[in-house]
Amino acid sequence: MLRFLARRIALALVTLWLLSVIIFLASHALPGDVGRRILGPFADPRAVATLDHSLGVDRPLLVQYLDWIGGFIRGDLGTSLSFHVPVAQLLLRGLGNSVKLALVAFVIVVPLSILGGVVAALRRGTFIDRTISIGGLSATAMPEFVTSIVLILLLSITLKVLPISVQVPPDADPFTQVYHLILPSLPLVLVLFGYIARITRAGMIEALESDYTRTAVLKGLAWRTVVFRHVLRNALMPTIAVVATQTGYLIGGLVVIETMFNYQGIGQLLYTSVAQKDFPLIQAGVMTVGVVYLVATLLADISYSLLNPRIRLAGRE
Amino acid sequence: MERDAQRRLDAIRAGRSELENAGIDELLAGRVSRRQFLRWGTVVGMSLPTLAIILEACGNTTNTPSGGNIKKGGRLNIGHQTPTGAMDPILTNDLGRLTILGQCGEYLSFSDKDLKLRPVLATSWSPNADGSVWTFKIRQGVKYNDGTTPMTVDDVVATFNRLADPSLKGNNALSNFAGVLSKGNVTKVDSQTVKFQLDAPNGNFPYLVSSDNYNAIILPANYTGNWDQTFIGTGPFKLKKYTVNDSVSLDKNPTYWDQSNQPYLDGLDFKFYDKEPAAILAFQAGSLDVYTQFSVSNGQGLLTDPNTTVIDIPTSAHRQIHLRTDQGPLTDKRVRQAIALSIDRNAIITGLWNGKAQIANDHPIFKMYPSSDTSVAQRAQDVTKAKDLMSQAGKSAGFKVTLYTEQVQEIPALAQLLQAAAKAIGVDITLNITDSGTYYDKYWLDSPLGITDYGHRGVPNTFLQAPLLSTGTWNAAHFSNPTYDGLFKDYVKAIDLSAQKAVTGKIEQLLLDETPLIIPYNYDFLTAVKKKVAGVETTGMGHVNFRLAGITS
């Protein structure tokens, strides 16, 4: 297990290094001058030149990369070019907000969709199965901005049951915070439910039709024991992989939801930083999302290997 | 004056004493300022709601719903465009920041919605004979919102020498002061007087040190940066909490200098919005009391909402369609005139702006400016004449040209309307619409045809200089005309209105004839306010003044 972990972590570090090179080059390939972006198109050229020089963006690319990556390794993410505050401060707040929203969405969608998938598989071909499968698929197919607007209009403006503003008072208790996060997490639940439920349903059906299930049933085990101990354990493996990859999406890719609900997560922060050509923020932001993806995948691999010994044993060969 | 405002004023006047009516006469004649009138009114025993109604009827204030009685206390939730950079008066170049700056900081004077300058930190000002030296008297007894530091003449001197300094990092005021004011030429005369020695005579100079030059907040002489830590200024509010890119909360400044105009509200809570639809939904759901600026395209619902007061201010913000004069297919002025004649301005204003814009005449001396010569005929659509001009120019077979512009608000739609109109006279326009950054970096100053967004200015000097002067830094049309350059100089040094008007008529005629720019409209600044909120004052520049705003009982 340790060797397996060490290999995965080493691979993750190489991936991160590659990501750092790509994002550095990509962000510098963005058109336009940093000083001009910060000061606006109508600024005096002298002011732009002075600013470019003081920001160090007129130095050779390699020098800038080494300077940045050196700082990054030491834990210094630099200062935001447009906001003049430490990047770490902005990123931590964005990441914290994104994690909160992702957690609320996860807590709702994961049990709900696994249950949906399991029920659909156990009731295959029935009305319930069709409702879950087709309903889930339709919800997934709808873009988030459509479901967001519909939910806001319905739950917040017409029925007034959920607050639209994610502007939680700073001293609010955890329940109030969760209450404010329910509405923005609902479109995510709609997007993810169909996907996770379908994967779970497929895994369940495959496991239900397998030889070991037939053996378990034939040797007289109770149906409940068969489902929980044999079917579910095998059926959930693809679900775990899907959930893990969705973690990255939930934490780095929610620009649309964050914009609709004006939620200051890391997605919106990255979007702003690209528009502003704020190099330190773009680079550190993408690296952070990269780390989240890698950690989520690593955790998925570990839980995968715990559920299925063949995977961790394969690492020894 | 609007008819119902006049009716309300008449009704109030009927019930007032001779003394009170004399005060109203003074206000109507412009001999007393709004603040003086308010102060005087409360002394003679007039109630605040009555004063508010009189001020509104006299066109001196903005939204004060009739019967509104502002109570003391409370806070407002305000939706506002996300600031695009560090909160610092010197770096500011966007609405997101300037509106916030104006709550905590103040200017020598405030340029109101009618472009009148209201004394704030200066009590009076005057030029020398040729307008090359301006002397300002500075208000005494003013403290900063830290509660202790006094504001002095030295601060005023330091503020303007700083803003005129080209070596200052990120100095955004340079575009206002270049060629007007040089570093070191602002000096202290005595403890109450400051002298500005200008590079050249300038009749509109007071506007450049007013709230129209939003960078010009008076800061302590020893200011070195990090404004976002302190929000230091002499304004009616002070910093409570600022979360970058998210929100800012301000509290009432308990030591605000203007005793007779203390803020009603306990504080303001600004929440920043990147995208307009999210803010409009939040406003409609009741999470926001005020949304500082919205566009007609996204805010149709607000314009008709019975629970919303829309504050509608005409501004000089506009779109410039530049037609390159020195090379390419548009060098013949008859071709440029033909394109300008092909568009139906009224239809554009109705279609794109729902009427919330004013028709413009291809020059930037908009009718709202006191110096505008309104006798110059408005250019109207005339396709027959346009076709004649095309054939006179030998272009009756038409030609192809690419229009470059940016993905900002209604501009792409304007580009399409122009494309359709020009097609009728044989001009085949290809559209190249990019993000703002790419447009300004790559195409703006190097394109045969383009559309650029221009923000509001209290006087047309910048519009007449940078995009039109042969040496102008934003001259996308590459317009070079010695007569125009001479007229511009005459305009700038004209001090009084009649002297300015003598020149503006000539400038307007010249620009119509040469047509380096098509300016179809200048549009309004729209603010949405809940009915329970009163006293919010807005300006074309985007200042939203909450000093006398509050919640009605």
Contacts between the chains, C-beta under 8 A, distances in Angstrom:
chain1	res1	chain2	res2	distance
A	30	B	437	8.0
A	31	B	437	6.5
A	31	B	438	5.2
A	31	B	441	5.6
A	31	B	442	6.8
A	32	B	437	4.7
A	32	B	438	6.9
A	32	B	440	7.6
A	32	B	441	4.1
A	33	B	441	6.7
A	35	B	170	7.9
A	36	B	440	7.1
A	36	B	441	6.8
A	37	B	437	6.1
A	38	B	85	5.7
A	38	B	91	7.5
A	38	B	170	6.8
A	39	B	91	7.4
A	39	B	93	6.1
A	39	B	170	6.1
A	39	B	172	6.0
A	40	B	93	4.0
A	40	B	94	7.1
A	40	B	172	7.3
A	41	B	436	7.5
A	41	B	440	3.8
A	41	B	444	6.8
A	42	B	93	7.5
A	42	B	175	5.6
A	42	B	466	7.5
A	42	B	474	6.6
A	43	B	93	6.7
A	43	B	172	6.0
A	43	B	174	7.3
A	43	B	175	6.3
A	44	B	166	7.2
A	44	B	171	7.6
A	44	B	174	3.7
A	44	B	175	5.2
A	44	B	178	6.0
A	44	B	473	7.6
A	45	B	473	7.2
A	46	B	166	4.7
A	46	B	174	6.6
A	47	B	166	7.1
A	47	B	168	7.8
A	47	B	170	6.3
A	47	B	171	5.1
A	47	B	172	6.9
A	47	B	174	5.2
A	50	B	166	7.6
A	50	B	167	6.2
A	50	B	168	7.6
A	50	B	169	5.7
A	50	B	170	7.5
A	50	B	171	7.9
A	51	B	169	5.8
A	51	B	170	4.9
A	54	B	169	5.2
A	82	B	84	6.6
A	82	B	85	4.4
A	82	B	86	6.7
A	83	B	85	6.5
A	83	B	86	5.3
A	83	B	244	5.0
A	83	B	245	6.6
A	84	B	85	7.8
A	84	B	86	3.8
A	84	B	88	7.5
A	84	B	228	7.3
A	85	B	86	7.7
A	85	B	228	7.7
A	85	B	244	5.4
A	89	B	244	7.6
A	90	B	244	6.3
A	90	B	245	6.7
A	93	B	243	7.5
A	93	B	246	7.6
A	149	B	277	7.9
A	149	B	281	7.5
A	152	B	281	5.3
A	152	B	285	7.1
A	153	B	281	7.9
A	156	B	281	7.7
A	156	B	285	4.6
A	157	B	281	7.2
A	157	B	284	5.6
A	157	B	285	4.9
A	160	B	285	7.7
A	160	B	286	7.9
A	163	B	285	7.8
A	163	B	287	7.0
A	164	B	281	6.2
A	164	B	282	5.4
A	164	B	285	4.2
A	164	B	287	5.5
A	165	B	271	7.4
A	165	B	282	5.7
A	165	B	285	7.6
A	165	B	287	3.8
A	165	B	288	7.9
A	167	B	77	7.9
A	167	B	247	7.0
A	167	B	271	5.5
A	167	B	287	7.0
A	170	B	241	7.8
A	259	B	274	6.0
A	259	B	275	5.0
A	259	B	278	6.1
A	260	B	275	7.8
A	260	B	277	7.4
A	260	B	278	5.6
A	260	B	281	7.9
A	261	B	278	6.7
A	262	B	271	7.0
A	262	B	272	7.8
A	262	B	273	5.2
A	262	B	274	7.2
A	262	B	275	7.7
A	262	B	278	4.5
A	262	B	279	7.0
A	262	B	282	6.8
A	264	B	245	6.3
A	264	B	246	4.7
A	268	B	274	6.5
A	269	B	245	6.9
A	271	B	274	7.7
A	272	B	82	7.3
A	272	B	245	6.7
A	272	B	274	6.8
A	275	B	435	7.9
A	275	B	437	7.4
A	276	B	84	6.4
A	276	B	85	7.4
A	277	B	437	7.3
